[in-house]
């Protein structure tokens, strides 16, 4: 039996491992120090039993359990919690966990639990596992073919007749996750959430088309709507993802030959679509950026530089900034500089060139051109107008 132990505390991981290996040398214990590590193990191993801590950084044990059910539906789950976290343990049982362990974990209790779980696993039908593996391999083959086809690549003579018969009409859903870093965890989450929701909406499957994008095919059952699926999927992704994402949908497709063109259209439209984002973090990032701009409007301020200050991708930051302020980044910078310039023109005796430099325009001619275009007169004319009113 393969047992995956997921806990961010090394002492607990190694303690569980020693206890199991001493009492059950025939079992294999696999360790994961957190959700990301656990995802890799679940994707690459046939896991029979998962022992997971409830509270971990990044994703808690219940969330890991929820998004992993479609990948290993026959795996048995046991959650580890402190007494103060007992409500999590009860919720885990409602989600399908076979049992729970309370910290500190007693050796006798752990041995008894593993013994019980190993008996349950032993009673499972071996042929059912073989069938599951066969289905999984066929699924991977189908998804690989679909991803290649959707990208407009040659299929090497593979016949799509069985596909067109199974899906006479369908919709496409594309999820694109934006990040400059590793997106393996997000990829795993999106794939599992999409698979579960597509299955509940009728039928279909999900294929990975690149490191940041997944493409789902869904055949809606009677009474199911694309808008409901869209809303449910978006809500799940907002709940689980901590990175900005886009969700794109196609109209109903009845001619499979149009799939590559539709995917290309979806890719192109994603360049203009606003990202959904983890709201509290996104709004806070814009607030920090606004404070930074107000304090440094006289220095060089590029979109890339300010985005880096709040650790966001420039393209995503640009969209988020406009959502929050109602103005484009460049437009906002220009306005705040001109507002300050007008204050100085009315309140000080500084030369126009000095004012230009202080508000971030080292070239006074360029400053005068921008000022005239936005305000309707030159800086000198504006100063005369202000003073004539006094």
N, C-alpha and C positions, 0 to 999 in steps of 0.2 A: 504494500500500500504506500502511495506517495502522500506525504503529509507536508503541507505548506504552513509555516509558522510566520505570521506577520506581526511584528511589534517593533516600535522605535527604541525600546530599551534593550541594549545588548545583554544585560544580565538576565533579563526574563527570557530572551530568545535562547541563549545558551543553556539556561536552566531547564527549559522545556525540552530542548534537544537532548541533553544528557539523560534526563529521566526516561524519555521515550526510547532512546537507543539502548539503554541498559536493560529495559524490560521487554523491548520488542526489536531485537537486532535485525529481524527480517524486514522491518519497515524502513523506508527511506525518508529522512527528514530534510526538507528544503527550507532555508531561511530567507526572509525578506525583511529589510530594515524599515520599510515604509510602503505606501501605495504604489509609487512608481516602480519600485523593485518588484512588488507583488504582481503588477500588471505584466511585466516581462516574464515572470515565472509562469503565470497563468496562460500566457500566449504560447510559451514554448514547452510546457510540460503537461502530461496527463495527471491532473491532481485529483485525488480521491477525498481528501479531508483538508479543510482550511481552518486553522486556529488563528483568529485575528483579534488584535486589540481594538477596543471601541474607539478611543480617542487618539488620533495621530495627526501630525501636521499635513496640510494639503488636502486630505480626504479622510473622512472617518471610516471605520470598519463597516458601518451599515451602508454607506454610499458605495464602498468597494463591492460589497455583496450585491447591491442592487444592479450595478452596471456590469457585473460579471456573470449574472445568471444565464444569459444566452450563450456565453462562451463555454461554460462547464455546467450544464443543467443538472448533471448527476452528482456533482461534488457536494459533499456534506460540509456544512458550516457550523463552527462553534465560536462564539464570541467571548472575549476576555474583558472583564470590566471590574472596576473597583465598586465597593458597595454603594458609594455616592452616585455612581453612574448606572445603578440598577435599572432605571427606566429604559436606558439604551438596550440592555440585555433583553428586557421584556419585548421591546419593539423588534429586536432581531429575531426572536422566536416567532413573532407574528409574520415576519418576512420569510420565514422558512428555515431559520437556523435550527439545527437539531438539539442544541444544548448551549449552556453558557458556563464559564468558569469565573469565580470571583477571586480577585487578588486579596491577599497573597495566595498563590495556587498551591494547594497541598499535593504532595507527590502521589499519595494513595488515590486521591480523587482523580488526578490526571491519568494515572495508569488504568483505573477502572473505566474512565470515559473512552480512552483510546481502545481499550479492549472491546467495549460495546460497539464503537464505530467500526472497528475492523471486522467484527462479526457481521455487521450490516452490509459492509462493502463486499465481504466474501459471499454473501447470499445473493448479490446482484448477478444478473444473467451475463455471462461472459460473451455470449453471442450478441447481446444487445450492445455491448461496448464495441464489438467488432463492426456492427452495423453503423453505429454512431461515427466511428472512425472513417468508414467508407463514405458515409454521407458528408462528413466534414471535408474529406479530400475532393469529393465531387463538387462541393460548394466552392472550395478554393479555386478549382479549375474553372467553374462557371463564372466566378467573379473576375478571375484573371482575364478570361476571354472577353467578358463584357467591358472591362476597363480598357482593354486594347482596342476593342471595336469602338467604344465611345470616344476614344482619342483619335479615331480616324486611321488607325494603323492596320496593316495587312494581317489577316487572320490565318494565313497559310492554308487556305482551303477548308477550314472548319465549317461544317454545315450548321446553319442557325435555324433549321426547320423546327427542331424541338422547342427552341426558344420562342419563335413566332407563334407556335401553336399554343404554348402555355400562357403567353401574354399578348392576346390580339390587340389590346389597347392598354395604355399605362401612362403614368406621369413620372417625371424625373425630379428628384430633390437633390440639390447640391449644398453641402455645408463646407465653407472655407474658414479655417481658423488662422488668424493673423498673429504671428509671433516671429521674432528674430532668433529665438532659442529653440530648444528641443520641444517637439509637440507630440511625443510618443504617448504620453498620458492622455492628452486631449483627444488624440486620434482614437485611442482605445475607448474613451468615454463616448465619443460621437458615434462610433461604429455600433456599440452595444445598444445605446439609446435608440438609434435609427432602426436597428434590426427589430427591437421589441415593438416599437410603435408601428412600423410598417406591417409587422405580422398581425397586430391588433386591428389595423385598418383594412386588411384584406389579404395581401400577400405581396411577395417581392423579395428583394435582397439589396445588399449594400456592397459597393466595390470601392477600393482605394484607387484614386487616379493620380495622386502625387502626395508628397509629404504633408501638405496642408489641406488637401481637399478630398472629400468623400462624395460619391455619387450614389444615391438611392433610387431604385426602381420600385414603384408601387402600383399594384392593380387593386383599385378600390372595390371593396365589397358593397353590395346594395345597402343604401342607407348611410354610408360613410362619405364624408366630404373632404376635399383637399384642404379647405380653409381650416377645418377642425384639426386635421393632422398637422398642418403648418403651425397653428397656435400652440398645440400640445408639445410639439417638438421644440419650438422656440422657448417655451417655458422651462422645459427640462434642461435645455442647453444653458439658459441663463442661470439655472440653479447649480449646475455641476461645473460649468466652465469658468475659469478665472481669467480667460483671455478673450479679446474681441473676436467676433465671428460674424459671418454673413450666411443667410439662408435664402437660397434661390429656388424657384419652382418653375416647372414648364406647364404648358397647356396639355390637354390630352393628346397623346401620340398614337396614331393608328398605323403609321407606316414606319417600320423599324429602320428603314434606310435613312430616315431623317435624324436619327439619334446623334451622329457625329456633328452635324450642323447645329443642332439644338444645344449640345454641350458647348460648342464654340461660342454660341450666342450668350449662353449663361456666363461663361468665363469673361467675355467682353463686358457684359452688363455689370459684373461684380466690381469693375473699376470705378463705377459711378454710384454704387449702392452704399448707403450709410451702414456702418457696422453696429451690431448690437454689442453691448459691453456690460461688464460687471459694474452696475450703476454707481455704487458708493465710491469705489476706487476711481472710476473715470471722472466723476464730478470733483472729487478731491484733487485729482491731478490738474484739472483745469484751473481750480482755485489757486493752487501753488504756482502755476504758470502765470496767471494774471498778476500775482504779487511780484513775481520775478520780473515781469515786463515793466510794471510800474516803477520798480526800483532801478531798472537799468535801461530805460528807454533811450538814453543818450548814447549807449554803446551799440555795437553791431549786434543785431538780433535777427538771426535766420530761423526759419521754421525748424530746421534740423537741430540747431543748437538748443532751442527751448524745449523741443520734444525730448532731447537727451537728458535734460535737467529732471524731467518727470518720468524717465525710463519708459517712454512709449515710442512705438513705431511712428515716423513722421506722417505717413499717409493716414493712419488711424487717428493720430493726435489732431491733424488738420480737420477731419470730419467731426471729431468730438468737440473741438474748440468752436466750430461754427454752430453745432447743436446748442452749446451752452451760452454763447455770447450773441448769436444771431448775425455775426460778422465773420468774414474770412480773416485768417491770421494777418495777412499783409495789410488788409483794409483797417484792421483794429490798430496795428502798430502805427500806421500813418495818422490815424485819427488822434491817438493819444499824444503823438509828437506835435501835431499841429495845435491841439488844445493847449499844450504847455507853451508852445511858441507864441500863441496869441496872448496868453497871460503875461509873458515876459515883454512882449511888444507894448503892452498897455501899462505895465507897472515898473519897467526899468529903462535905463538910458543905454543899455547895451547896444552895440552895433548889430545890424542884421546878420553879419557874418559870424559874430560870436554866438548869437542866439541859435543860428543854424547848426553850429558845431555842438552846442550844448544839448540840442534835441536829437542828435544822431545823424545830421547831414553835414559831413565835412566839406562838401561842394556847395557853396552858397548859391550858385546858379541853378543847380538841381533843386535845392530847397525852394527857391523863388518860383520855379516852374510848378512844383507840386503844390505850393501854397496858393498860387494863382488859380490852378486848375480846380482845387477843392473849395477855396474860400471866395473866389471871384475877383480878387484884386491882389496886388503885390504886397509883400510884408510892409514896405514903406508906406504905401497907400493906406493899409489897414491901420498903421500907427497914427497917421494923420487924421483918419476918420474917428478913431477912439478919442484923440485929444481934442478934436473940434467939438465933441459932444460934452466935454467936461466944462 
